[in-house]
């Protein structure tokens, strides 16, 4: 009888540890990054926040003289971190082309919904060392290119800042 109580006790302890571990892992996955010390940025009239280590980027526009499309870019070259904003329908065709090419490649795709906004992440893109996050902020298409050392929770928090600050 005593052995039965010991076995039941061990099973209960294992169950509690397992539930606690699952809850911890789930909370880690679902929570975003700590954004309390992030810096405010502005690109193509869109506001967003970035971690301090990505806050020293350069803003420029890439004008395509043939099509007239303008690509608004924020780049931290030494980190291989780029945000591209496509402002209008003509410009956004560039974003659509980029998205179509990513979908054709063999890549791992994850989709998230953040406050009713859709975020799509492409990682392990064949022949490419970067990952990509794609979403709409208002009427603008946004593509974030980033290396593996920037986590998905950080990218989700950056996307959330676009959604939250540009309502």
N, C-alpha and C positions, 0 to 999 in steps of 0.2 A: 504494500500500500504506500509505503514511504517513497519507493522508487517512482511510483505513478505521480505523486505530488512533485517530485524533483523534475520529472520529464515535462509535466504540465508547466511548471515554473520556467523551465528553460525555453519551452515553446513560446510562452507569453513574452519573455524577455527578448527573444529573437524577433517576434512579431513587432514589439514596440520599437526596437532598433531599426527594423526594416521600414516601418511606417515613417519614423523620424528621418531616415536617410532619403526616402522617396520625397517627403515634404521639402527637405532641404534642397535636393537637386531640382525639384520642380520650381521652387521659389527662385533659385539661382538662374534658371533658364528664363523664367517669365519676367523677372525684374530687369529693368534697364540699368544703364550705368549711372553712377553718381554724377550729376550734372551741376552740382552746387558751385564749382569753381570754373565752369566753362565760360568761354568768351563769346560775346555777341558779334555776329557777322552779318553782312548785307551783300547780296549778289543779285543783280538784275531786278532790283526792287523787292527781293524776297529776303526775309530775315530768317536767321537760323543760328544755332549755337554749336560750338566745337570744343573739344577738349583743349586744354592749354597747349599740349604738344603739337596740335594741328592748327593752332591759331595764328601762325606766322606766314600764312600763304600769300600768294600773289594773285591779284584779280586782273583778268584781261578779257578781251573779246576777240574771237576769231571770225573774221568776215570772209565769206565765200563770195567772191566777186561775180562768179557765173550765176549762182542761184539767188544771191542777195540774202542768203540765210546768215544769221548772226548767232554764234554760239558763245554764251557767257560762261567763263571758266574761273574757278578758284583752284589753285594748285599749290601743293606743298611738295616740291620736286624731290627733296631728299627723302621724303617718306613715301613717295609714289602714291600720293593721295590726291584725287582730282574730283571736283564737283562740276558737272556741266548742267547748265540750265538752258532749255529751249523755250523761248518766250511765246511765240505765236504759232499758228498753224503751219506756215511755211517753214519756220525754224524747226518745229517739232517733227517734221518729216525726217530730219537727221536722227532724232531720238528713236523714231520708229525703225529706221534702218539699222541702228545699233542694236535695238531690241530683237529684231528679226534675225540678225546674224548670231546673237547670243543663243537664241532658241534653237538655231540649226546646229550649233556646236554641241558636243557631248559635254554637258555640265550638270552639276547637281543644282537643283532648283528648290528653293523654299519660299513659301508665300506666307505673309503675315497680314493681319488686319489690326491697325492701330487707330483707335477712335474712328472707326468706319472708313479709314483710308487704307488702300491696298499698297503693300510693299512687297516687291519680288526681289529675291537675292539669288544670284548665280555664282557658284563657287566651283573650283576645280575645272575651269574652262580649259578644254584641250588646247595646248599650244600657247597658253597665256598664264602669266604669273600673277595676275590680278583677279580679284573678285569684283562683282558688280551689284549694286543695289539700284533698282528702278522704281520710281513712284511719281505721282502727280502732286504738285503743290498748287492748288488753285487751278488755273488754266495752263500751267507750265509743266513741262516734263523735266524731271531731274534724274540724272544718272550720277552715281557715286562710284568711282573706281578706287579700290583699296587693296593693300596687301594682306596676307594672312595674319600678320601680327596685330591687326585691328579686329576686335571681336565683334560678333553679330550684335550683342547687347549695345555696344557703342554705336554701331550703324543704326540700329533701331532707335536709339535715343536721338541721334542726329536727324533722322527722318521725322521723328515725333516733333522735334523743335520746328521743322519746316511746317508741319501740320498745325501746330499750336500757335505759332507766331504769325501765320498768314491766313487767318480765318476770314 
